[in-house]
Amino acid sequence: MIFFRRKWVDPRLRYDHLSNWTRIAVHPDFINKLWVPDIFFINERAAVVHEVTTPNMLIWLGLNGTVYMSVRLSLTLACPMLFARFPHETQLCRIDMESYAFTTDTLKLVWAEKTPLTVPKLLRMQQFYLASNKTEDCSEQAVYVTGRFPCLRVELSLKRFVAFYLMSTYVPTSFIVVLSWLSFWLDSDACAWPGDARCHYRPHNDDPELHIFTVTAEGTIRESTRRVDGYVHGVCVCSHHGVWFCQRPTPEGAGRIRAPRNRSRSRYQWPSK
């Protein structure tokens, strides 16, 4: 939801010779009798002008014909995102505003000098936070077959909250990897004979506790990366490396146990005739 504010001068609306009031507030229906810049949002997908309980619109007329208009809008805008570094990525979303019928020869759009953009301090989003923002003129890029049109742009830099993925993905995966290192501390000489109870080596996937952690971590990763992007995500690289480190002790541990056993068997073989 935004408050879209515009200001322009229409000399035909001057009333300094009729009254000393610095400004006059008029009803929103008066907009049908005014000239209004035909600004539209280029990347808009859906928009709503709030009308409860009355149209949320403010119109002021100044002495010299200055028109100040504020409208309360709810916008759904398109924002192409790249998830190659998910969940450590920074997304850049834009709000592009452009005149539909007037070229730069007829109309010029400029940002307010002091406060072109005001962001509430208590702004909260579900997965991102606003890292930075800036305003700029994009008229040089708004060139079409019909001419060059005035354009204004807002760039919003959004960063994702990583704490959730840290606790639900990275910490369990790291814990699983650390537990898989325990097999390297087993004494291979203690497993010299097959009948020894200490020789019952179990890979980590057979351990119910490790299995629960593995399923939980992998399920979180699948849920977080359930998209068809055509490229690998950063969290997938981390999880796959974790699985590789967990599976690596299995053949190494089996080799360490099997090698001393073969040497001990050859030591007690009967001499051949």
KOLDRENKOL-114998 format. One record per residue (C-alpha): residue number from 1; residue in one letter; y, z, x. Coordinates in Angstrom, 3 decimals, padded with zeros to 6 digits, always signed. Each point is the difference from the previous one (the first is absolute). Example, Ala and Ser with C-alpha at 12.3 -4.5 7.8 and 13.67 -1.06 7.14 Angstrom:
BEGIN
> 1;A;-004.500;+007.800;+012.300
> 2;S;+003.440;-000.660;+001.370
END
This chain:
BEGIN
> 1;M;+000.000;+000.000;+000.000
> 2;I;+003.428;-000.964;+001.356
> 3;F;+003.643;+000.147;-001.019
> 4;F;+001.260;-003.540;+000.529
> 5;R;+003.784;+000.133;+000.483
> 6;R;+002.310;-003.012;+000.202
> 7;K;+003.735;-000.354;+000.372
> 8;W;+002.233;-003.074;-000.258
> 9;V;+003.520;-001.010;-000.995
> 10;D;+000.814;-002.149;-003.037
> 11;P;+003.809;-000.499;-000.234
> 12;R;-000.316;-000.972;-003.653
> 13;L;-000.830;+003.640;-000.828
> 14;R;+003.181;+001.503;+001.459
> 15;Y;+001.730;+002.484;-002.282
> 16;D;+002.503;+001.655;+002.356
> 17;H;+002.828;-001.334;-002.190
> 18;L;-001.473;+001.653;-003.091
> 19;S;-001.148;+003.462;+001.102
> 20;N;+000.121;+002.446;+002.892
> 21;W;-003.670;+000.972;-000.220
> 22;T;-001.702;-000.596;+003.331
> 23;R;-003.249;-000.999;-001.664
> 24;I;-001.516;-000.523;-003.414
> 25;A;-003.663;+000.570;-000.894
> 26;V;-001.290;-002.612;-002.428
> 27;H;-003.174;-000.229;-002.071
> 28;P;-003.012;-001.831;+001.521
> 29;D;+000.245;-002.620;-002.760
> 30;F;+003.263;-001.102;+001.597
> 31;I;-002.025;-001.607;+002.780
> 32;N;-000.484;-003.067;-002.195
> 33;K;+003.753;-000.654;+000.286
> 34;L;+000.155;+000.380;+003.785
> 35;W;-000.753;-002.287;+002.883
> 36;V;-002.850;+001.639;+001.933
> 37;P;-001.448;-001.164;+003.337
> 38;D;-003.395;-001.581;-000.661
> 39;I;-001.890;+002.066;+002.562
> 40;F;-003.791;+000.046;-000.116
> 41;F;-002.703;+001.592;+002.156
> 42;I;-001.944;-002.652;+001.880
> 43;N;-003.200;+002.017;+000.524
> 44;E;+000.055;+001.617;-003.446
> 45;R;-003.269;+000.070;-001.946
> 46;A;+001.047;+002.180;-002.938
> 47;A;+003.265;+001.637;-001.020
> 48;V;+001.155;+002.308;-002.779
> 49;V;+003.539;+000.926;-001.051
> 50;H;-000.143;+003.522;-001.391
> 51;E;+001.336;+000.347;-003.546
> 52;V;-000.855;+003.589;-000.991
> 53;T;+001.877;+001.342;-001.830
> 54;T;+002.609;-002.709;+000.466
> 55;P;+000.153;-002.823;+002.562
> 56;N;+000.326;+001.689;+003.403
> 57;M;+003.047;-001.996;+001.030
> 58;L;+003.450;+001.012;+001.172
> 59;I;+002.994;-002.371;-000.096
> 60;W;+003.460;+000.925;+001.257
> 61;L;+003.081;-002.203;-000.085
> 62;G;+002.784;+000.606;+002.541
> 63;L;+003.742;-000.644;-000.212
> 64;N;-000.104;-003.094;+002.207
> 65;G;-003.055;-001.483;-001.712
> 66;T;-002.624;+001.750;+002.115
> 67;V;-003.356;+000.211;-001.766
> 68;Y;-002.469;+002.697;+001.023
> 69;M;-003.505;-000.207;-001.470
> 70;S;-003.021;+002.251;+000.491
> 71;V;-003.424;-000.668;-001.508
> 72;R;-003.165;+002.106;+000.146
> 73;L;-003.002;-002.194;+000.820
> 74;S;-003.702;+000.419;+000.645
> 75;L;-001.313;-002.724;+002.297
> 76;T;-003.408;-001.095;+001.176
> 77;L;+000.513;-002.015;+003.174
> 78;A;-002.380;-002.023;+002.136
> 79;C;-000.502;+001.300;+003.534
> 80;P;-002.488;-001.816;+002.272
> 81;M;-001.746;+002.585;+002.170
> 82;L;-002.097;-000.164;+003.167
> 83;F;-002.795;+002.580;+000.278
> 84;A;-001.297;-000.825;+003.482
> 85;R;+001.081;+003.458;+001.265
> 86;F;-000.913;+001.880;-003.189
> 87;P;+000.660;+002.923;-000.405
> 88;H;+002.480;+000.016;+002.914
> 89;E;+001.986;-003.014;-001.145
> 90;T;+003.678;-000.332;-000.834
> 91;Q;+000.732;-002.224;-002.976
> 92;L;+003.273;-001.898;-000.382
> 93;C;+000.993;-000.618;-003.619
> 94;R;+003.063;-001.932;-001.105
> 95;I;+002.234;-000.174;-003.043
> 96;D;+001.635;-003.430;-000.070
> 97;M;+002.884;-000.667;-002.405
> 98;E;+001.434;-003.445;-000.483
> 99;S;+002.291;-001.941;-002.305
> 100;Y;-001.876;-002.475;-002.163
> 101;A;+002.684;-002.581;-000.816
> 102;F;+002.971;+000.586;+002.321
> 103;T;-000.074;-001.214;+003.598
> 104;T;+001.856;+001.572;+002.908
> 105;D;+002.900;-002.397;-000.653
> 106;T;+000.615;+001.693;-003.360
> 107;L;-001.291;+003.561;+000.302
> 108;K;-000.281;+002.470;+002.859
> 109;L;-002.089;+003.177;-000.051
> 110;V;+000.798;+002.863;+002.371
> 111;W;-001.299;+003.534;+000.372
> 112;A;+002.248;+002.994;-000.602
> 113;E;+001.561;+001.135;+003.272
> 114;K;-000.583;+003.762;-000.226
> 115;T;-003.278;+000.523;-001.868
> 116;P;-001.825;-003.294;-000.624
> 117;L;-003.259;+001.855;-000.637
> 118;T;-000.633;+003.572;-001.095
> 119;V;-003.518;+001.440;+000.222
> 120;P;-000.816;+003.319;-001.728
> 121;K;-000.991;+002.748;+002.413
> 122;L;-002.865;+001.084;-002.266
> 123;L;-001.540;-003.470;-000.107
> 124;R;-003.809;+000.334;+000.103
> 125;M;-002.719;-002.636;-000.082
> 126;Q;-003.751;+000.358;-000.289
> 127;Q;-001.072;-001.478;+003.339
> 128;F;+003.210;-000.918;+001.843
> 129;Y;+003.275;+001.537;+001.042
> 130;L;+003.244;-001.831;+000.679
> 131;A;+000.532;-000.124;+003.760
> 132;S;+003.181;-002.080;+000.059
> 133;N;+002.032;-002.480;-002.009
> 134;K;+002.698;-002.560;+000.614
> 135;T;+002.085;-002.545;-001.898
> 136;E;+000.896;-003.486;+001.130
> 137;D;+001.273;-003.390;-001.115
> 138;C;-002.746;-002.599;-000.396
> 139;S;+002.135;-002.949;-001.146
> 140;E;-000.955;-001.960;+003.136
> 141;Q;-003.606;+000.006;-001.187
> 142;A;+000.710;-000.790;-003.670
> 143;V;+000.286;-003.758;+000.514
> 144;Y;-001.595;-002.284;-002.586
> 145;V;+000.241;-003.626;-001.062
> 146;T;+002.849;+000.922;-002.352
> 147;G;+002.007;+001.741;+002.738
> 148;R;+000.535;+003.372;+001.648
> 149;F;+000.139;+003.027;-002.257
> 150;P;+001.429;+003.484;+000.647
> 151;C;-002.728;+002.503;+000.765
> 152;L;-000.192;+003.720;+000.773
> 153;R;-003.031;+001.847;+001.349
> 154;V;-001.277;+003.551;+000.272
> 155;E;-002.716;+000.716;+002.572
> 156;L;-002.098;+003.116;-000.494
> 157;S;-002.254;+001.208;+002.814
> 158;L;-002.941;+001.920;-001.483
> 159;K;-002.440;+002.085;+002.019
> 160;R;-003.277;+001.314;-001.365
> 161;F;-000.914;+003.680;-000.164
> 162;V;-002.808;+000.479;+002.548
> 163;A;-000.923;+003.637;-000.715
> 164;F;-002.435;-000.909;-002.798
> 165;Y;-001.871;-002.530;+002.143
> 166;L;+000.073;+002.383;+002.949
> 167;M;-001.815;+002.720;-001.940
> 168;S;-002.297;-002.223;-002.065
> 169;T;-000.970;-002.630;+002.590
> 170;Y;+000.925;+000.729;+003.608
> 171;V;-000.920;+003.693;+000.115
> 172;P;-003.494;-000.447;-001.597
> 173;T;-000.695;-003.050;+002.161
> 174;S;+001.040;+001.847;+003.161
> 175;F;-002.151;+002.969;-001.006
> 176;I;-003.021;-002.258;-000.441
> 177;V;+000.564;-001.583;+003.415
> 178;V;+000.270;+003.405;+001.701
> 179;L;-003.224;+001.200;-001.649
> 180;S;-001.795;-003.107;+001.215
> 181;W;+000.718;+001.097;+003.586
> 182;L;-002.345;+002.981;-000.380
> 183;S;-002.996;-002.196;+000.770
> 184;F;+001.261;-000.496;+003.567
> 185;W;-000.299;+003.744;+000.629
> 186;L;-003.713;+000.113;-000.852
> 187;D;-002.264;+000.751;+002.940
> 188;S;-002.299;-002.964;+000.453
> 189;D;-002.527;+002.146;+001.940
> 190;A;-000.460;+002.186;-003.077
> 191;C;-001.508;-002.982;-001.817
> 192;A;-002.653;-000.959;+002.495
> 193;W;-002.886;+000.198;-002.474
> 194;P;-000.219;-001.529;-003.468
> 195;G;-001.389;+003.211;-001.483
> 196;D;+003.009;+002.063;+000.993
> 197;A;+002.009;+001.003;-003.063
> 198;R;+003.195;-000.444;+001.968
> 199;C;-000.722;-003.720;+000.288
> 200;H;+000.766;-000.699;-003.645
> 201;Y;+003.095;-002.055;+000.655
> 202;R;+001.833;-001.099;-003.113
> 203;P;+002.734;-002.601;-000.054
> 204;H;+003.220;+001.120;-001.590
> 205;N;-000.565;-002.091;-003.128
> 206;D;-003.002;+002.211;-000.867
> 207;D;+002.119;+003.121;+000.156
> 208;P;+001.099;+000.799;-003.574
> 209;E;+003.283;+001.584;+001.111
> 210;L;+000.980;-002.945;+002.169
> 211;H;-001.153;-002.367;-002.716
> 212;I;+002.359;+001.630;-002.512
> 213;F;+002.928;-000.253;+002.400
> 214;T;-000.834;-003.627;+000.742
> 215;V;-000.238;-000.991;-003.657
> 216;T;+003.242;+001.820;-000.804
> 217;A;+001.920;-001.646;+002.821
> 218;E;-001.359;-003.481;-000.655
> 219;G;+000.631;+000.345;-003.748
> 220;T;+003.619;+000.943;+000.630
> 221;I;+000.439;-002.955;+002.331
> 222;R;-001.452;-002.440;-002.538
> 223;E;+002.198;+001.389;-002.766
> 224;S;+003.115;-000.208;+002.176
> 225;T;-000.656;-003.536;+001.190
> 226;R;-001.271;-001.537;-003.232
> 227;R;+001.943;-003.232;+000.406
> 228;V;-000.821;-003.581;+000.827
> 229;D;+002.470;-000.653;+002.793
> 230;G;-002.080;-002.173;+002.286
> 231;Y;+000.634;+002.151;+003.076
> 232;V;-001.157;+003.302;+001.473
> 233;H;+001.925;+003.197;-000.707
> 234;G;+000.836;+002.599;+002.614
> 235;V;-001.984;+002.725;-001.745
> 236;C;-003.067;-002.279;-000.027
> 237;V;+000.196;-000.400;+003.781
> 238;C;+000.136;+003.772;+000.419
> 239;S;-002.912;+000.635;-002.382
> 240;H;-002.189;-002.695;+001.559
> 241;H;+000.607;+001.416;+003.466
> 242;G;-000.974;+003.406;-001.373
> 243;V;-003.256;-001.401;-001.412
> 244;W;-000.728;-001.669;+003.350
> 245;F;+000.512;+003.274;+001.885
> 246;C;-002.236;+001.801;-002.512
> 247;Q;-002.827;-002.522;+000.298
> 248;R;+000.156;-000.239;+003.787
> 249;P;-001.625;+003.410;+000.710
> 250;T;-003.083;-001.031;-002.003
> 251;P;-001.473;-002.510;+002.515
> 252;E;+001.361;+001.920;+002.970
> 253;G;-001.479;+003.272;-001.206
> 254;A;-003.336;-001.652;-000.752
> 255;G;-000.044;-001.530;+003.480
> 256;R;+000.756;+003.337;+001.645
> 257;I;-002.852;+001.639;-001.883
> 258;R;-002.473;-002.822;+000.515
> 259;A;+000.541;-000.513;+003.747
> 260;P;-001.119;+003.502;+001.158
> 261;R;-002.970;-000.205;-002.359
> 262;N;-001.225;-003.215;+001.620
> 263;R;+000.370;+001.515;+003.463
> 264;S;-001.969;+003.093;-001.001
> 265;R;-002.807;-002.083;-001.471
> 266;S;-000.355;-002.061;+003.164
> 267;R;-000.181;+003.220;+002.031
> 268;Y;-003.155;+001.196;-001.810
> 269;Q;-001.868;-003.299;-000.160
> 270;W;-003.532;-000.082;+001.436
> 271;P;-000.387;-002.011;+003.150
> 272;S;-001.515;-003.397;-000.634
> 273;K;-003.330;-000.844;+001.532
END
